Amino acid sequence: MARVRRQNIFNTTFATIKFGLFWILVFCQLPIIILLPRGRASVWYMRVFMWFLLKTAGIRVRVQGRLTEHRPLLVITNHMSIFEIATFPVAFGGSFVAKKELESWPIVGWVAKKFGVIFVDRRPSHAAEALAVVQRTVQSVPYPMFLFPEGTTTNGAYVKAFKSTLFNFVENSNVVVQPMVTVYRHLDGTPISDTDMATHYAYFDNKKIEQGPLAPRERSAFAQLFHIMVVGGFRVDITVLPPPPLAGMDRKQIAATLQKQVSDEYMQLKDKEIKK
């Protein structure tokens, strides 16, 4: 079984070089991003931008299944780290619905907005306004929009309950919701243990750290990127599931149905060894 690469002076030095290369690539692309108009062109270019990120971080992507051609399309999945924000555009195209806090991150927030990311203020007093923005966007764009209905990242040991308020606009609409399951594995396809997942790969909001033996490390987004470069990368396996029939369901039923579908599949897949 594969092991997490130990941190030593050689791995750290190599990661430092890759981290520097990543920032060089980012700044080289900034003029292109500035000149691109917001819309389909910039969303398409996000695939190029994120491809460089995955390559420098040593992350590979494996996809099983296909997204439906139906539009409008909302794609939902479990959420473990910042790297889903890179892997999904590379694998499928499209953009994201993200938490409002991301908008204030240096460089990241501006680039994300340029790439068509919709920032949602999740405070109850702003819920109606936020959902209206999401509804208008999902209905108007020709590409899939990705949403993390857990509302935060987890340590990878389970899938949290989905927030039902995020599905208010799905009730009695023509929006198709397609679930996916995201699993992290070592590059050779062997499973990552829950302890290693929480220690090395999962990314948590530092204000919402869970306590206990599987509490993840406290790292910033860029510190997490550097750490992944040190440990040698990993593989993201994405399994696309068929859209379930949601007609006639209210938002709570929709959230529960989708969460069960994603959770059941995730728990079956996360400890399996898949070499291909």
C-alpha positions as a Markdown table, in Angstrom:
| # | Residue | x | y | z |
|---|---|---|---|---|
| 1 | Met | 0.0 | 0.0 | 0.0 |
| 2 | Ala | 1.3 | 3.5 | -0.9 |
| 3 | Arg | 2.5 | 5.7 | 1.9 |
| 4 | Val | 2.5 | 9.5 | 2.3 |
| 5 | Arg | 5.9 | 10.8 | 1.3 |
| 6 | Arg | 7.9 | 12.0 | 4.3 |
| 7 | Gln | 8.9 | 15.6 | 4.6 |
| 8 | Asn | 12.7 | 15.9 | 4.3 |
| 9 | Ile | 15.1 | 18.5 | 2.9 |
| 10 | Phe | 15.0 | 17.0 | -0.6 |
| 11 | Asn | 11.2 | 16.9 | -0.8 |
| 12 | Thr | 10.9 | 20.3 | 0.7 |
| 13 | Thr | 13.4 | 21.8 | -1.6 |
| 14 | Phe | 11.7 | 20.2 | -4.7 |
| 15 | Ala | 8.4 | 21.5 | -3.4 |
| 16 | Thr | 9.8 | 25.0 | -3.0 |
| 17 | Ile | 10.9 | 25.0 | -6.6 |
| 18 | Lys | 7.5 | 23.8 | -7.8 |
| 19 | Phe | 5.7 | 26.3 | -5.6 |
| 20 | Gly | 7.9 | 29.1 | -7.1 |
| 21 | Leu | 7.1 | 27.8 | -10.6 |
| 22 | Phe | 3.4 | 27.8 | -9.8 |
| 23 | Trp | 3.5 | 31.5 | -8.9 |
| 24 | Ile | 5.5 | 32.3 | -12.0 |
| 25 | Leu | 2.9 | 30.6 | -14.1 |
| 26 | Val | 0.1 | 32.5 | -12.3 |
| 27 | Phe | 1.7 | 35.9 | -12.8 |
| 28 | Cys | 2.4 | 35.1 | -16.5 |
| 29 | Gln | -1.2 | 34.3 | -17.0 |
| 30 | Leu | -2.6 | 37.4 | -15.2 |
| 31 | Pro | -2.4 | 39.6 | -18.3 |
| 32 | Ile | -4.5 | 37.1 | -20.2 |
| 33 | Ile | -7.0 | 36.9 | -17.4 |
| 34 | Ile | -7.2 | 40.7 | -17.2 |
| 35 | Leu | -7.9 | 41.0 | -21.0 |
| 36 | Leu | -10.5 | 38.2 | -21.1 |
| 37 | Pro | -14.1 | 39.3 | -20.8 |
| 38 | Arg | -16.2 | 37.7 | -18.1 |
| 39 | Gly | -18.3 | 35.0 | -19.6 |
| 40 | Arg | -17.8 | 31.8 | -21.7 |
| 41 | Ala | -14.3 | 32.8 | -22.7 |
| 42 | Ser | -13.0 | 33.3 | -19.2 |
| 43 | Val | -14.8 | 30.2 | -17.9 |
| 44 | Trp | -13.2 | 28.2 | -20.7 |
| 45 | Tyr | -9.8 | 29.6 | -19.9 |
| 46 | Met | -10.2 | 28.5 | -16.3 |
| 47 | Arg | -9.5 | 24.9 | -17.6 |
| 48 | Val | -6.1 | 26.1 | -18.8 |
| 49 | Phe | -5.3 | 28.0 | -15.6 |
| 50 | Met | -6.3 | 25.1 | -13.4 |
| 51 | Trp | -4.4 | 22.5 | -15.5 |
| 52 | Phe | -1.2 | 24.3 | -14.7 |
| 53 | Leu | -2.1 | 24.2 | -11.0 |
| 54 | Leu | -2.7 | 20.4 | -11.1 |
| 55 | Lys | 0.4 | 19.7 | -13.0 |
| 56 | Thr | 2.7 | 21.7 | -10.6 |
| 57 | Ala | 1.0 | 20.2 | -7.5 |
| 58 | Gly | 1.3 | 16.6 | -8.9 |
| 59 | Ile | -2.4 | 16.0 | -8.9 |
| 60 | Arg | -4.0 | 13.6 | -11.4 |
| 61 | Val | -7.7 | 13.3 | -12.3 |
| 62 | Arg | -9.7 | 10.2 | -13.2 |
| 63 | Val | -13.3 | 10.5 | -14.3 |
| 64 | Gln | -15.9 | 7.7 | -14.4 |
| 65 | Gly | -19.2 | 8.6 | -16.1 |
| 66 | Arg | -20.4 | 11.7 | -18.0 |
| 67 | Leu | -22.4 | 14.8 | -17.2 |
| 68 | Thr | -25.8 | 15.1 | -18.8 |
| 69 | Glu | -26.1 | 17.5 | -21.7 |
| 70 | His | -29.2 | 19.0 | -20.2 |
| 71 | Arg | -29.1 | 22.7 | -19.3 |
| 72 | Pro | -29.6 | 24.3 | -16.8 |
| 73 | Leu | -27.4 | 21.9 | -14.8 |
| 74 | Leu | -26.4 | 22.1 | -11.2 |
| 75 | Val | -23.7 | 19.6 | -10.2 |
| 76 | Ile | -23.3 | 18.7 | -6.5 |
| 77 | Thr | -20.6 | 16.7 | -4.8 |
| 78 | Asn | -18.8 | 16.1 | -1.5 |
| 79 | His | -16.1 | 18.6 | -0.6 |
| 80 | Met | -12.7 | 17.9 | 1.1 |
| 81 | Ser | -10.3 | 20.5 | 0.0 |
| 82 | Ile | -9.5 | 23.5 | -2.3 |
| 83 | Phe | -8.3 | 21.1 | -5.0 |
| 84 | Glu | -11.9 | 20.3 | -6.2 |
| 85 | Ile | -11.9 | 23.9 | -7.4 |
| 86 | Ala | -9.1 | 23.0 | -9.8 |
| 87 | Thr | -10.1 | 19.4 | -10.8 |
| 88 | Phe | -13.7 | 20.1 | -11.8 |
| 89 | Pro | -13.0 | 22.8 | -14.4 |
| 90 | Val | -10.2 | 20.7 | -15.9 |
| 91 | Ala | -12.4 | 17.6 | -16.1 |
| 92 | Phe | -15.7 | 19.2 | -17.2 |
| 93 | Gly | -15.5 | 22.9 | -17.7 |
| 94 | Gly | -18.0 | 25.1 | -15.9 |
| 95 | Ser | -17.8 | 27.3 | -12.8 |
| 96 | Phe | -18.8 | 27.3 | -9.1 |
| 97 | Val | -21.1 | 28.6 | -6.4 |
| 98 | Ala | -18.7 | 29.4 | -3.6 |
| 99 | Lys | -18.9 | 31.0 | -0.1 |
| 100 | Lys | -18.6 | 34.7 | 0.1 |
| 101 | Glu | -15.4 | 34.6 | 2.2 |
| 102 | Leu | -13.5 | 33.3 | -0.8 |
| 103 | Glu | -14.1 | 36.6 | -2.6 |
| 104 | Ser | -11.8 | 38.5 | -0.2 |
| 105 | Trp | -8.8 | 36.2 | -0.6 |
| 106 | Pro | -5.8 | 38.0 | -2.3 |
| 107 | Ile | -5.6 | 37.2 | -6.0 |
| 108 | Val | -7.8 | 34.1 | -5.6 |
| 109 | Gly | -11.0 | 36.1 | -5.1 |
| 110 | Trp | -10.4 | 38.3 | -8.1 |
| 111 | Val | -9.4 | 35.4 | -10.4 |
| 112 | Ala | -12.4 | 33.3 | -9.2 |
| 113 | Lys | -14.8 | 36.2 | -10.0 |
| 114 | Lys | -13.2 | 36.5 | -13.5 |
| 115 | Phe | -13.8 | 32.8 | -14.0 |
| 116 | Gly | -17.5 | 33.1 | -13.4 |
| 117 | Val | -17.6 | 32.0 | -9.7 |
| 118 | Ile | -20.8 | 33.1 | -7.9 |
| 119 | Phe | -20.1 | 34.1 | -4.3 |
| 120 | Val | -22.9 | 33.4 | -1.9 |
| 121 | Asp | -23.4 | 35.1 | 1.5 |
| 122 | Arg | -24.6 | 32.3 | 3.7 |
| 123 | Arg | -25.9 | 34.4 | 6.5 |
| 124 | Pro | -29.6 | 33.8 | 7.1 |
| 125 | Ser | -30.5 | 37.4 | 6.5 |
| 126 | His | -28.9 | 37.3 | 3.0 |
| 127 | Ala | -30.3 | 33.8 | 2.1 |
| 128 | Ala | -33.1 | 34.9 | -0.2 |
| 129 | Glu | -30.8 | 37.4 | -2.1 |
| 130 | Ala | -28.0 | 34.8 | -2.5 |
| 131 | Leu | -30.3 | 32.1 | -3.8 |
| 132 | Ala | -31.9 | 34.5 | -6.3 |
| 133 | Val | -28.4 | 35.2 | -7.7 |
| 134 | Val | -27.6 | 31.5 | -7.9 |
| 135 | Gln | -31.0 | 30.8 | -9.6 |
| 136 | Arg | -30.4 | 33.5 | -12.3 |
| 137 | Thr | -26.9 | 32.3 | -13.0 |
| 138 | Val | -27.7 | 28.6 | -13.2 |
| 139 | Gln | -30.6 | 29.4 | -15.6 |
| 140 | Ser | -28.6 | 31.6 | -17.9 |
| 141 | Val | -25.2 | 29.9 | -18.4 |
| 142 | Pro | -24.6 | 27.2 | -21.0 |
| 143 | Tyr | -22.2 | 25.3 | -18.8 |
| 144 | Pro | -22.6 | 23.4 | -15.6 |
| 145 | Met | -22.4 | 25.1 | -12.2 |
| 146 | Phe | -20.8 | 23.2 | -9.3 |
| 147 | Leu | -22.1 | 23.5 | -5.8 |
| 148 | Phe | -20.8 | 22.0 | -2.5 |
| 149 | Pro | -24.0 | 21.4 | -0.5 |
| 150 | Glu | -22.3 | 20.4 | 2.7 |
| 151 | Gly | -21.4 | 24.1 | 3.1 |
| 152 | Thr | -17.8 | 23.4 | 4.2 |
| 153 | Thr | -15.1 | 20.9 | 3.7 |
| 154 | Thr | -14.8 | 17.6 | 5.7 |
| 155 | Asn | -11.9 | 15.5 | 6.9 |
| 156 | Gly | -12.8 | 12.9 | 4.2 |
| 157 | Ala | -14.1 | 10.2 | 6.6 |
| 158 | Tyr | -17.8 | 10.9 | 5.8 |
| 159 | Val | -20.2 | 13.1 | 3.9 |
| 160 | Lys | -22.0 | 15.8 | 5.9 |
| 161 | Ala | -25.7 | 16.5 | 5.7 |
| 162 | Phe | -26.6 | 18.7 | 2.8 |
| 163 | Lys | -28.0 | 22.2 | 3.5 |
| 164 | Ser | -31.5 | 22.1 | 2.3 |
| 165 | Thr | -31.8 | 25.9 | 1.8 |
| 166 | Leu | -29.4 | 25.6 | -1.1 |
| 167 | Phe | -32.1 | 23.7 | -3.0 |
| 168 | Asn | -34.9 | 26.2 | -2.6 |
| 169 | Phe | -34.7 | 27.3 | -6.3 |
| 170 | Val | -34.6 | 23.7 | -7.5 |
| 171 | Glu | -38.2 | 23.0 | -6.3 |
| 172 | Asn | -40.6 | 22.9 | -9.3 |
| 173 | Ser | -38.0 | 24.2 | -11.7 |
| 174 | Asn | -36.4 | 22.9 | -14.9 |
| 175 | Val | -32.9 | 22.7 | -13.2 |
| 176 | Val | -31.4 | 19.2 | -13.4 |
| 177 | Val | -29.3 | 18.3 | -10.4 |
| 178 | Gln | -26.6 | 15.7 | -11.0 |
| 179 | Pro | -24.6 | 14.3 | -8.2 |
| 180 | Met | -20.9 | 13.3 | -8.3 |
| 181 | Val | -18.7 | 11.5 | -5.8 |
| 182 | Thr | -15.1 | 12.8 | -5.2 |
| 183 | Val | -12.6 | 10.4 | -3.7 |
| 184 | Tyr | -8.9 | 11.1 | -3.1 |
| 185 | Arg | -6.4 | 8.2 | -3.6 |
| 186 | His | -2.6 | 7.8 | -3.7 |
| 187 | Leu | -1.2 | 8.2 | -7.2 |
| 188 | Asp | -1.0 | 4.4 | -7.6 |
| 189 | Gly | -4.8 | 4.0 | -6.9 |
| 190 | Thr | -4.5 | 2.7 | -3.3 |
| 191 | Pro | -6.8 | 4.3 | -0.7 |
| 192 | Ile | -5.7 | 7.0 | 1.6 |
| 193 | Ser | -6.5 | 6.2 | 5.3 |
| 194 | Asp | -8.8 | 8.4 | 7.2 |
| 195 | Thr | -5.9 | 9.6 | 9.4 |
| 196 | Asp | -3.7 | 10.5 | 6.5 |
| 197 | Met | -6.6 | 12.1 | 4.8 |
| 198 | Ala | -7.3 | 14.4 | 7.7 |
| 199 | Thr | -3.6 | 15.0 | 8.4 |
| 200 | His | -2.3 | 15.7 | 4.8 |
| 201 | Tyr | -5.0 | 16.1 | 2.2 |
| 202 | Ala | -8.3 | 17.6 | 3.6 |
| 203 | Tyr | -8.6 | 21.3 | 3.9 |
| 204 | Phe | -10.7 | 22.8 | 6.7 |
| 205 | Asp | -11.9 | 26.3 | 7.5 |
| 206 | Asn | -9.7 | 27.0 | 10.4 |
| 207 | Lys | -12.6 | 28.5 | 12.3 |
| 208 | Lys | -14.5 | 25.2 | 12.1 |
| 209 | Ile | -11.9 | 22.6 | 13.0 |
| 210 | Glu | -13.4 | 19.4 | 14.3 |
| 211 | Gln | -11.8 | 17.9 | 17.4 |
| 212 | Gly | -10.7 | 14.3 | 17.9 |
| 213 | Pro | -8.2 | 11.9 | 16.3 |
| 214 | Leu | -9.3 | 12.9 | 12.8 |
| 215 | Ala | -9.1 | 16.6 | 13.3 |
| 216 | Pro | -7.3 | 18.0 | 10.3 |
| 217 | Arg | -4.2 | 20.2 | 10.3 |
| 218 | Glu | -4.6 | 24.0 | 10.4 |
| 219 | Arg | -3.2 | 25.4 | 7.1 |
| 220 | Ser | -4.0 | 28.3 | 4.8 |
| 221 | Ala | -5.0 | 27.5 | 1.2 |
| 222 | Phe | -1.5 | 28.3 | -0.1 |
| 223 | Ala | 0.2 | 26.4 | 2.8 |
| 224 | Gln | -2.0 | 23.4 | 1.9 |
| 225 | Leu | -0.9 | 23.7 | -1.8 |
| 226 | Phe | 2.7 | 23.7 | -0.7 |
| 227 | His | 2.2 | 20.7 | 1.6 |
| 228 | Ile | 0.7 | 18.7 | -1.2 |
| 229 | Met | 3.7 | 19.4 | -3.3 |
| 230 | Val | 5.9 | 18.2 | -0.4 |
| 231 | Val | 4.0 | 14.9 | 0.0 |
| 232 | Gly | 4.1 | 14.2 | -3.7 |
| 233 | Gly | 0.5 | 14.9 | -4.9 |
| 234 | Phe | -2.4 | 12.5 | -5.1 |
| 235 | Arg | -5.2 | 11.3 | -7.4 |
| 236 | Val | -8.7 | 12.7 | -7.6 |
| 237 | Asp | -11.3 | 10.1 | -8.7 |
| 238 | Ile | -14.6 | 11.5 | -9.8 |
| 239 | Thr | -17.6 | 9.3 | -10.2 |
| 240 | Val | -20.5 | 10.9 | -12.0 |
| 241 | Leu | -23.9 | 9.5 | -10.9 |
| 242 | Pro | -27.2 | 9.7 | -12.8 |
| 243 | Pro | -29.5 | 12.6 | -11.9 |
| 244 | Pro | -32.2 | 11.2 | -9.5 |
| 245 | Pro | -35.9 | 12.0 | -10.1 |
| 246 | Leu | -36.6 | 15.0 | -7.9 |
| 247 | Ala | -40.0 | 16.1 | -9.3 |
| 248 | Gly | -42.6 | 16.8 | -6.6 |
| 249 | Met | -40.0 | 16.9 | -3.8 |
| 250 | Asp | -39.5 | 19.8 | -1.5 |
| 251 | Arg | -36.0 | 21.2 | -0.7 |
| 252 | Lys | -35.5 | 19.0 | 2.4 |
| 253 | Gln | -36.4 | 15.9 | 0.5 |
| 254 | Ile | -34.1 | 16.9 | -2.4 |
| 255 | Ala | -31.2 | 17.5 | 0.0 |
| 256 | Ala | -31.8 | 14.2 | 1.8 |
| 257 | Thr | -32.1 | 12.2 | -1.4 |
| 258 | Leu | -28.9 | 13.7 | -2.9 |
| 259 | Gln | -26.9 | 13.3 | 0.3 |
| 260 | Lys | -27.8 | 9.7 | 0.6 |
| 261 | Gln | -26.9 | 9.0 | -3.0 |
| 262 | Val | -23.5 | 10.7 | -2.6 |
| 263 | Ser | -22.8 | 9.4 | 0.9 |
| 264 | Asp | -23.6 | 5.8 | 0.1 |
| 265 | Glu | -21.4 | 5.8 | -3.0 |
| 266 | Tyr | -18.6 | 7.6 | -1.3 |
| 267 | Met | -18.5 | 5.1 | 1.6 |
| 268 | Gln | -18.3 | 2.2 | -0.8 |
| 269 | Leu | -15.5 | 3.8 | -2.9 |
| 270 | Lys | -13.2 | 5.5 | -0.5 |
| 271 | Asp | -11.4 | 2.4 | 0.9 |
| 272 | Lys | -11.2 | 0.6 | -2.5 |
| 273 | Glu | -8.1 | 0.2 | -4.5 |
| 274 | Ile | -8.6 | 1.2 | -8.1 |
| 275 | Lys | -5.4 | 1.0 | -10.1 |
| 276 | Lys | -6.7 | 2.4 | -13.4 |
